[in-house]
Amino acid sequence: MEQKRDFPVPVAAAPAYLIAVLAAVSGVGALFVLVLVGYLLVAMRRISEEAAAGAVFVIFPALGLGLLASAVGMAFLARAEFRLLRTPPVFTAEGVRLRVFARRGYDVFVPWDRVTRLRIAEKGARPYLLVDVADTEDLTHGDPGRAERLRRTAERFEGAAVAYALRGALIGTRDLGAVVDRLSGGTVALDH
């Protein structure tokens, strides 16, 4: 029986949807609070001159703007999680297919003989799949912006040119290592 040749790293969808729902709830809360503040400004103009009312006109707008900022931050986090869902790293018998620079789809393919090291590393609260690549200049196609991005990634992730956050990965490190070993023909091992 022939085994499947392409192996996309399975990633859980729950973190992306949870963050998106929290962003929506925070955004609705911000909208509600800001509308309430507008109503209070119009309806309570007479009371606004009292000392106690000053707190209402400071605290509620600050709360509304804080919720709005929180919603925006969570929306950006959800966007990154949905990108991982759409384009997780894919291991093939020929190498690793990755989304590094493109907004959509895969834009980089690294043959196994150019992968110098493949590892799982804890960085902060989440694990990362780190791919060290020989001759990273070939990945940039002469684009200085791309070269700078790879350089910054390598500085942040101990020399790895490409880093994928694996929050919600639905496969254990040992099983992923077995897949890498099988598909690479034993030429690349997954370190952890």
C-alpha atoms as an extended CHARMM CRD file, in Angstrom:
* protein
*
       192  EXT
         1         1  MET       CA              0.0000000000        0.0000000000        0.0000000000  PROA      1               0.0000000000
         2         2  GLU       CA              1.4920000000        3.3330000000       -1.0690000000  PROA      2               0.0000000000
         3         3  GLN       CA              1.5030000000        6.0630000000        1.5460000000  PROA      3               0.0000000000
         4         4  LYS       CA              0.3810000000        9.6130000000        0.8790000000  PROA      4               0.0000000000
         5         5  ARG       CA              3.2240000000       11.7180000000       -0.5290000000  PROA      5               0.0000000000
         6         6  ASP       CA              2.1540000000       15.1700000000        0.6790000000  PROA      6               0.0000000000
         7         7  PHE       CA              1.6920000000       15.8160000000        4.3810000000  PROA      7               0.0000000000
         8         8  PRO       CA              0.2520000000       19.1880000000        5.4400000000  PROA      8               0.0000000000
         9         9  VAL       CA              0.8690000000       19.7380000000        9.1570000000  PROA      9               0.0000000000
        10        10  PRO       CA             -2.5970000000       19.3750000000       10.7270000000  PROA      10              0.0000000000
        11        11  VAL       CA             -3.5480000000       22.4830000000       12.6950000000  PROA      11              0.0000000000
        12        12  ALA       CA             -6.5810000000       22.9660000000       14.9350000000  PROA      12              0.0000000000
        13        13  ALA       CA             -9.1100000000       25.5520000000       13.8090000000  PROA      13              0.0000000000
        14        14  ALA       CA            -10.4130000000       26.3080000000       17.3060000000  PROA      14              0.0000000000
        15        15  PRO       CA             -7.7960000000       28.9690000000       18.2510000000  PROA      15              0.0000000000
        16        16  ALA       CA             -8.4980000000       30.9790000000       15.1020000000  PROA      16              0.0000000000
        17        17  TYR       CA            -12.2580000000       30.8990000000       15.5510000000  PROA      17              0.0000000000
        18        18  LEU       CA            -12.0460000000       31.5990000000       19.2800000000  PROA      18              0.0000000000
        19        19  ILE       CA             -9.8700000000       34.6700000000       18.7160000000  PROA      19              0.0000000000
        20        20  ALA       CA            -12.1710000000       35.8560000000       15.9200000000  PROA      20              0.0000000000
        21        21  VAL       CA            -15.2520000000       35.5150000000       18.1550000000  PROA      21              0.0000000000
        22        22  LEU       CA            -13.5110000000       37.3630000000       20.9930000000  PROA      22              0.0000000000
        23        23  ALA       CA            -12.5500000000       40.1420000000       18.5750000000  PROA      23              0.0000000000
        24        24  ALA       CA            -16.1680000000       40.4250000000       17.3980000000  PROA      24              0.0000000000
        25        25  VAL       CA            -17.5200000000       40.4900000000       20.9650000000  PROA      25              0.0000000000
        26        26  SER       CA            -14.9680000000       43.1080000000       21.9620000000  PROA      26              0.0000000000
        27        27  GLY       CA            -15.8350000000       45.1960000000       18.9010000000  PROA      27              0.0000000000
        28        28  VAL       CA            -19.5690000000       45.0180000000       19.6690000000  PROA      28              0.0000000000
        29        29  GLY       CA            -18.8370000000       45.9330000000       23.2970000000  PROA      29              0.0000000000
        30        30  ALA       CA            -16.7820000000       48.9180000000       22.1670000000  PROA      30              0.0000000000
        31        31  LEU       CA            -19.5500000000       50.0530000000       19.8340000000  PROA      31              0.0000000000
        32        32  PHE       CA            -22.1410000000       49.7310000000       22.6180000000  PROA      32              0.0000000000
        33        33  VAL       CA            -20.0390000000       51.6980000000       25.1050000000  PROA      33              0.0000000000
        34        34  LEU       CA            -19.2390000000       54.4520000000       22.5930000000  PROA      34              0.0000000000
        35        35  VAL       CA            -22.9260000000       54.7950000000       21.6200000000  PROA      35              0.0000000000
        36        36  LEU       CA            -23.8010000000       54.9250000000       25.3260000000  PROA      36              0.0000000000
        37        37  VAL       CA            -21.2370000000       57.6980000000       25.8390000000  PROA      37              0.0000000000
        38        38  GLY       CA            -22.7210000000       59.6400000000       22.9250000000  PROA      38              0.0000000000
        39        39  TYR       CA            -26.1840000000       59.2710000000       24.4100000000  PROA      39              0.0000000000
        40        40  LEU       CA            -24.9590000000       60.3980000000       27.8160000000  PROA      40              0.0000000000
        41        41  LEU       CA            -23.2710000000       63.4510000000       26.3110000000  PROA      41              0.0000000000
        42        42  VAL       CA            -26.4840000000       64.5150000000       24.5990000000  PROA      42              0.0000000000
        43        43  ALA       CA            -29.0420000000       63.5330000000       27.2490000000  PROA      43              0.0000000000
        44        44  MET       CA            -27.1270000000       64.5220000000       30.3400000000  PROA      44              0.0000000000
        45        45  ARG       CA            -25.6950000000       67.8540000000       29.3190000000  PROA      45              0.0000000000
        46        46  ARG       CA            -27.1890000000       69.4960000000       32.4210000000  PROA      46              0.0000000000
        47        47  ILE       CA            -25.6680000000       66.8940000000       34.7480000000  PROA      47              0.0000000000
        48        48  SER       CA            -22.2990000000       67.0310000000       33.0480000000  PROA      48              0.0000000000
        49        49  GLU       CA            -21.3210000000       70.0560000000       35.1090000000  PROA      49              0.0000000000
        50        50  GLU       CA            -21.4830000000       68.0950000000       38.3530000000  PROA      50              0.0000000000
        51        51  ALA       CA            -18.2620000000       66.6330000000       39.7270000000  PROA      51              0.0000000000
        52        52  ALA       CA            -19.5210000000       63.0230000000       39.8350000000  PROA      52              0.0000000000
        53        53  ALA       CA            -20.5110000000       63.1030000000       36.1840000000  PROA      53              0.0000000000
        54        54  GLY       CA            -16.9360000000       63.8410000000       35.1560000000  PROA      54              0.0000000000
        55        55  ALA       CA            -15.9120000000       60.2860000000       35.9630000000  PROA      55              0.0000000000
        56        56  VAL       CA            -18.6190000000       58.9460000000       33.6290000000  PROA      56              0.0000000000
        57        57  PHE       CA            -17.3560000000       61.0770000000       30.7710000000  PROA      57              0.0000000000
        58        58  VAL       CA            -13.7700000000       59.8910000000       31.2990000000  PROA      58              0.0000000000
        59        59  ILE       CA            -14.1500000000       56.2330000000       32.2890000000  PROA      59              0.0000000000
        60        60  PHE       CA            -16.6990000000       55.1620000000       29.6790000000  PROA      60              0.0000000000
        61        61  PRO       CA            -14.8610000000       56.6290000000       26.6730000000  PROA      61              0.0000000000
        62        62  ALA       CA            -11.5980000000       55.0920000000       27.9220000000  PROA      62              0.0000000000
        63        63  LEU       CA            -13.3580000000       51.7380000000       28.3290000000  PROA      63              0.0000000000
        64        64  GLY       CA            -14.8480000000       51.9730000000       24.8300000000  PROA      64              0.0000000000
        65        65  LEU       CA            -11.5330000000       52.8760000000       23.2220000000  PROA      65              0.0000000000
        66        66  GLY       CA             -9.7820000000       50.1150000000       25.1750000000  PROA      66              0.0000000000
        67        67  LEU       CA            -12.3010000000       47.5570000000       23.9250000000  PROA      67              0.0000000000
        68        68  LEU       CA            -11.8870000000       48.8560000000       20.3960000000  PROA      68              0.0000000000
        69        69  ALA       CA             -8.0910000000       48.5730000000       20.5920000000  PROA      69              0.0000000000
        70        70  SER       CA             -8.4730000000       45.0640000000       21.9930000000  PROA      70              0.0000000000
        71        71  ALA       CA            -10.7800000000       44.0950000000       19.1170000000  PROA      71              0.0000000000
        72        72  VAL       CA             -8.3020000000       45.3630000000       16.5380000000  PROA      72              0.0000000000
        73        73  GLY       CA             -5.4140000000       43.4840000000       18.1760000000  PROA      73              0.0000000000
        74        74  MET       CA             -7.3950000000       40.2490000000       18.3330000000  PROA      74              0.0000000000
        75        75  ALA       CA             -8.4780000000       40.6460000000       14.7110000000  PROA      75              0.0000000000
        76        76  PHE       CA             -4.8170000000       40.7550000000       13.6490000000  PROA      76              0.0000000000
        77        77  LEU       CA             -4.0930000000       37.6600000000       15.7570000000  PROA      77              0.0000000000
        78        78  ALA       CA             -7.0520000000       35.8330000000       14.2180000000  PROA      78              0.0000000000
        79        79  ARG       CA             -5.8140000000       36.7880000000       10.7460000000  PROA      79              0.0000000000
        80        80  ALA       CA             -2.4600000000       35.1290000000       11.4370000000  PROA      80              0.0000000000
        81        81  GLU       CA             -4.1740000000       32.0050000000       12.7800000000  PROA      81              0.0000000000
        82        82  PHE       CA             -6.4220000000       31.7530000000        9.6930000000  PROA      82              0.0000000000
        83        83  ARG       CA             -3.3550000000       32.0850000000        7.4430000000  PROA      83              0.0000000000
        84        84  LEU       CA             -1.8240000000       29.0640000000        9.1680000000  PROA      84              0.0000000000
        85        85  LEU       CA             -5.0730000000       27.1490000000        8.6570000000  PROA      85              0.0000000000
        86        86  ARG       CA             -5.1000000000       27.9570000000        4.9290000000  PROA      86              0.0000000000
        87        87  THR       CA             -1.4110000000       27.3210000000        4.2820000000  PROA      87              0.0000000000
        88        88  PRO       CA              0.2390000000       25.0800000000        6.8570000000  PROA      88              0.0000000000
        89        89  PRO       CA              3.7300000000       23.7530000000        6.0980000000  PROA      89              0.0000000000
        90        90  VAL       CA              3.5240000000       20.7850000000        3.7190000000  PROA      90              0.0000000000
        91        91  PHE       CA              6.1200000000       18.0250000000        3.7720000000  PROA      91              0.0000000000
        92        92  THR       CA              6.5320000000       16.1390000000        0.4990000000  PROA      92              0.0000000000
        93        93  ALA       CA              8.9100000000       13.4500000000       -0.7320000000  PROA      93              0.0000000000
        94        94  GLU       CA             10.8390000000       16.2160000000       -2.5330000000  PROA      94              0.0000000000
        95        95  GLY       CA             11.0000000000       18.8240000000        0.2510000000  PROA      95              0.0000000000
        96        96  VAL       CA              9.0140000000       21.3760000000        2.2320000000  PROA      96              0.0000000000
        97        97  ARG       CA              6.3870000000       23.6960000000        0.7390000000  PROA      97              0.0000000000
        98        98  LEU       CA              5.9770000000       26.9470000000        2.7110000000  PROA      98              0.0000000000
        99        99  ARG       CA              4.2460000000       30.3060000000        2.6320000000  PROA      99              0.0000000000
       100       100  VAL       CA              6.9450000000       32.8040000000        3.5160000000  PROA      100             0.0000000000
       101       101  PHE       CA              6.3880000000       36.0290000000        1.5620000000  PROA      101             0.0000000000
       102       102  ALA       CA              3.0810000000       35.6030000000       -0.2720000000  PROA      102             0.0000000000
       103       103  ARG       CA             -0.2120000000       36.8870000000        1.0700000000  PROA      103             0.0000000000
       104       104  ARG       CA             -1.9840000000       33.7990000000       -0.2760000000  PROA      104             0.0000000000
       105       105  GLY       CA             -0.8210000000       30.3540000000       -1.2150000000  PROA      105             0.0000000000
       106       106  TYR       CA              2.6300000000       28.8590000000       -1.1060000000  PROA      106             0.0000000000
       107       107  ASP       CA              5.5920000000       30.7460000000       -2.5080000000  PROA      107             0.0000000000
       108       108  VAL       CA              8.6620000000       28.8120000000       -1.3260000000  PROA      108             0.0000000000
       109       109  PHE       CA              9.6740000000       25.2260000000       -1.9360000000  PROA      109             0.0000000000
       110       110  VAL       CA             12.8050000000       23.9730000000       -0.1820000000  PROA      110             0.0000000000
       111       111  PRO       CA             14.1930000000       20.6160000000       -1.3490000000  PROA      111             0.0000000000
       112       112  TRP       CA             15.3040000000       18.2710000000        1.4320000000  PROA      112             0.0000000000
       113       113  ASP       CA             18.9710000000       18.6290000000        0.4390000000  PROA      113             0.0000000000
       114       114  ARG       CA             18.7810000000       22.3880000000        1.1970000000  PROA      114             0.0000000000
       115       115  VAL       CA             17.1560000000       21.9380000000        4.6140000000  PROA      115             0.0000000000
       116       116  THR       CA             20.0970000000       22.1210000000        7.0030000000  PROA      116             0.0000000000
       117       117  ARG       CA             18.0270000000       21.7320000000       10.1470000000  PROA      117             0.0000000000
       118       118  LEU       CA             14.3670000000       21.2260000000       10.9940000000  PROA      118             0.0000000000
       119       119  ARG       CA             13.2660000000       21.6570000000       14.5970000000  PROA      119             0.0000000000
       120       120  ILE       CA             10.4720000000       22.3870000000       17.0030000000  PROA      120             0.0000000000
       121       121  ALA       CA             11.3440000000       25.1170000000       19.5010000000  PROA      121             0.0000000000
       122       122  GLU       CA              9.3890000000       26.7690000000       22.2780000000  PROA      122             0.0000000000
       123       123  LYS       CA              9.4570000000       30.5350000000       21.8830000000  PROA      123             0.0000000000
       124       124  GLY       CA              7.1890000000       32.2790000000       24.3190000000  PROA      124             0.0000000000
       125       125  ALA       CA              3.8240000000       30.6250000000       24.8200000000  PROA      125             0.0000000000
       126       126  ARG       CA              3.7540000000       28.5820000000       21.6290000000  PROA      126             0.0000000000
       127       127  PRO       CA              5.8630000000       26.0600000000       19.7520000000  PROA      127             0.0000000000
       128       128  TYR       CA              7.4060000000       26.9580000000       16.4000000000  PROA      128             0.0000000000
       129       129  LEU       CA              8.5010000000       24.8400000000       13.4600000000  PROA      129             0.0000000000
       130       130  LEU       CA             11.9050000000       26.2700000000       12.5080000000  PROA      130             0.0000000000
       131       131  VAL       CA             13.4210000000       25.5690000000        9.0970000000  PROA      131             0.0000000000
       132       132  ASP       CA             17.1200000000       26.3220000000        8.5690000000  PROA      132             0.0000000000
       133       133  VAL       CA             17.8880000000       26.6130000000        4.8600000000  PROA      133             0.0000000000
       134       134  ALA       CA             21.2160000000       26.5870000000        3.0280000000  PROA      134             0.0000000000
       135       135  ASP       CA             21.6750000000       29.5800000000        0.6880000000  PROA      135             0.0000000000
       136       136  THR       CA             18.7140000000       31.6520000000        1.8460000000  PROA      136             0.0000000000
       137       137  GLU       CA             19.6180000000       34.2650000000       -0.7650000000  PROA      137             0.0000000000
       138       138  ASP       CA             17.9960000000       32.0220000000       -3.3780000000  PROA      138             0.0000000000
       139       139  LEU       CA             14.6780000000       32.3390000000       -1.5640000000  PROA      139             0.0000000000
       140       140  THR       CA             14.6540000000       36.1340000000       -1.8810000000  PROA      140             0.0000000000
       141       141  HSD       CA             15.2640000000       36.3220000000       -5.6550000000  PROA      141             0.0000000000
       142       142  GLY       CA             17.3710000000       39.4500000000       -5.0690000000  PROA      142             0.0000000000
       143       143  ASP       CA             14.6410000000       41.3540000000       -3.2370000000  PROA      143             0.0000000000
       144       144  PRO       CA             16.2500000000       43.3690000000       -0.3710000000  PROA      144             0.0000000000
       145       145  GLY       CA             12.9540000000       43.5250000000        1.5670000000  PROA      145             0.0000000000
       146       146  ARG       CA             12.6650000000       39.7620000000        1.5530000000  PROA      146             0.0000000000
       147       147  ALA       CA             16.3310000000       39.3950000000        2.4990000000  PROA      147             0.0000000000
       148       148  GLU       CA             15.8030000000       41.7240000000        5.4620000000  PROA      148             0.0000000000
       149       149  ARG       CA             12.7440000000       39.7510000000        6.5700000000  PROA      149             0.0000000000
       150       150  LEU       CA             14.7140000000       36.4760000000        6.4940000000  PROA      150             0.0000000000
       151       151  ARG       CA             17.5690000000       38.1440000000        8.3790000000  PROA      151             0.0000000000
       152       152  ARG       CA             15.2220000000       39.3620000000       11.1260000000  PROA      152             0.0000000000
       153       153  THR       CA             13.6210000000       35.9230000000       11.3750000000  PROA      153             0.0000000000
       154       154  ALA       CA             17.0560000000       34.3100000000       11.6550000000  PROA      154             0.0000000000
       155       155  GLU       CA             18.0160000000       36.7230000000       14.4460000000  PROA      155             0.0000000000
       156       156  ARG       CA             14.8180000000       36.0540000000       16.3660000000  PROA      156             0.0000000000
       157       157  PHE       CA             14.8000000000       32.2620000000       15.8900000000  PROA      157             0.0000000000
       158       158  GLU       CA             18.4330000000       31.2350000000       16.3800000000  PROA      158             0.0000000000
       159       159  GLY       CA             19.4250000000       31.0920000000       12.7200000000  PROA      159             0.0000000000
       160       160  ALA       CA             16.2210000000       29.6570000000       11.2290000000  PROA      160             0.0000000000
       161       161  ALA       CA             15.2360000000       31.3480000000        7.9770000000  PROA      161             0.0000000000
       162       162  VAL       CA             11.5860000000       30.3330000000        8.2680000000  PROA      162             0.0000000000
       163       163  ALA       CA              9.4560000000       30.0260000000       11.4090000000  PROA      163             0.0000000000
       164       164  TYR       CA              5.8890000000       28.7280000000       11.6140000000  PROA      164             0.0000000000
       165       165  ALA       CA              3.8640000000       29.1140000000       14.8110000000  PROA      165             0.0000000000
       166       166  LEU       CA              2.3050000000       25.7550000000       15.5900000000  PROA      166             0.0000000000
       167       167  ARG       CA             -0.3010000000       26.6930000000       18.1680000000  PROA      167             0.0000000000
       168       168  GLY       CA             -2.9930000000       24.0540000000       17.8740000000  PROA      168             0.0000000000
       169       169  ALA       CA             -0.9280000000       21.5230000000       15.9300000000  PROA      169             0.0000000000
       170       170  LEU       CA             -2.8400000000       18.2510000000       15.9250000000  PROA      170             0.0000000000
       171       171  ILE       CA              0.2250000000       16.0330000000       15.7160000000  PROA      171             0.0000000000
       172       172  GLY       CA              2.8310000000       15.1810000000       18.2990000000  PROA      172             0.0000000000
       173       173  THR       CA              6.5130000000       15.9470000000       17.8310000000  PROA      173             0.0000000000
       174       174  ARG       CA              7.4180000000       12.2500000000       17.6670000000  PROA      174             0.0000000000
       175       175  ASP       CA              4.8090000000       11.5430000000       14.9730000000  PROA      175             0.0000000000
       176       176  LEU       CA              5.8390000000       14.6150000000       12.9820000000  PROA      176             0.0000000000
       177       177  GLY       CA              9.4590000000       13.4670000000       13.2330000000  PROA      177             0.0000000000
       178       178  ALA       CA              8.4700000000       10.0700000000       11.8200000000  PROA      178             0.0000000000
       179       179  VAL       CA              6.7170000000       11.7740000000        8.8760000000  PROA      179             0.0000000000
       180       180  VAL       CA              9.7780000000       13.9570000000        8.1670000000  PROA      180             0.0000000000
       181       181  ASP       CA             12.0840000000       10.9380000000        8.3950000000  PROA      181             0.0000000000
       182       182  ARG       CA              9.8940000000        8.9170000000        6.0020000000  PROA      182             0.0000000000
       183       183  LEU       CA              9.3860000000       11.6770000000        3.4390000000  PROA      183             0.0000000000
       184       184  SER       CA             12.9810000000       12.9190000000        3.4690000000  PROA      184             0.0000000000
       185       185  GLY       CA             14.3340000000        9.3910000000        3.1680000000  PROA      185             0.0000000000
       186       186  GLY       CA             16.1490000000        9.8080000000        6.4790000000  PROA      186             0.0000000000
       187       187  THR       CA             18.2430000000       12.7610000000        5.2500000000  PROA      187             0.0000000000
       188       188  VAL       CA             16.5910000000       15.2660000000        7.6210000000  PROA      188             0.0000000000
       189       189  ALA       CA             15.6270000000       14.6730000000       11.2300000000  PROA      189             0.0000000000
       190       190  LEU       CA             13.2250000000       16.7600000000       13.2700000000  PROA      190             0.0000000000
       191       191  ASP       CA             15.0150000000       18.1070000000       16.3530000000  PROA      191             0.0000000000
       192       192  HSD       CA             13.1700000000       19.1580000000       19.4810000000  PROA      192             0.0000000000
